[in-house]
Amino acid sequence: MVSGIELQAEHLCKSYRKKEALKDINFKLEQGVYGLLGENGAGKSTLMRILTTVDFPTSGSVLYKGKNITEMNEDYRDLIGYMPQDYSVYPGFTAIGFLNYMGTLKGIPKDELKIKIPEVLEFVNLSDVANKKVRTFSGGMKRRIGIAQAILNDPQILILDEPTAGLDPTERIRFSNILSNMAKEKIILLSTHIVSDIEAIANRLIIINNGKITETGNIDTMVEGVAGKVWEATVTQDRMNDINKEKAVIHIKQAGKEVRIRFVGEALPDSQCKSVIPTLEDYYIYVSRKQKGVQ
């Protein structure tokens, strides 16, 4: 008997004709926030669609508390909130009208929606445009209404694909803080290209590459793994070009006639390097290069 919230993938595979999108995926998710990182085409969105039953695996299974999610049908869908990467919002609806519509599809009673809709609009900072048509919203506002519908049913499992795309820095901070509080009672899986957002919100990381999970673990522990290997140095443009071929260069910034660089690896013997505190971005770029056979 499995207790608590637990979502487990077992030997998950997905093929589209001759393309293998997912290859023998295995993991277990429990309460907390998980970041999902990988290059475009790595399989992130395919995995999220399967976890939400929007798509189905070619083989393998996903279990919730030991039960196959495809056999749970609506009982499982009632537990999840999902915002896909390409999320469309009906432009003719007002924000309230759209959430009423989505809440009805989710089977939420009308009396409950009257309470929940103002709460989620406050969460995504859209209370002041509750009665405005969605067609008037900016791209970032449409992302926020997408997040609102995902949390409308107070899901136990929240899956967000690129949730912070189009959000300004203030909105991203607000989103990060509240999502962190929600994680006390939920499984939250988010995929984003903004590595700093994952570092700010998540405590565990899954890296997927070419349809396979290549790294999983605690983010703090992972980042500690590159401590003493992250450096900053100021070099000439010609020297920077050579370093860029040899090292995992994270950032490049012009500094007059020279270039200030941040990189992961061994210190440069011919330059004065300053050791700096590593970040998740440092770790991710370093590991990605190693997986491609580049040191």
ABEGO torsion letter per residue (X at the ends): XBBEBBBBBBGBBBBBEABBABBGBBBBBBBEBBBBBEBBGAGAAAAAAAAAGABBBABEBBBBGGBBAAAAEAAAAAABBBBBABBBBBAABBAAAAAAAAAAAAGBBAAAAAAAAAAAAAAAGAAAAAABBAAABBAAAAAAAAAAAAAAAGBABBBBBGAABGBBAAAAAAAAAAAAAAAAABBBBBBBABAAAAAAABABBBBBBGGBBABBEBAAAAAAAABGABBBBBBBAAAAAAAAAABBBABBBBBEABBBBBBBEBBBAABBBBBBBBBAAAAAAAAAAAAAGBX
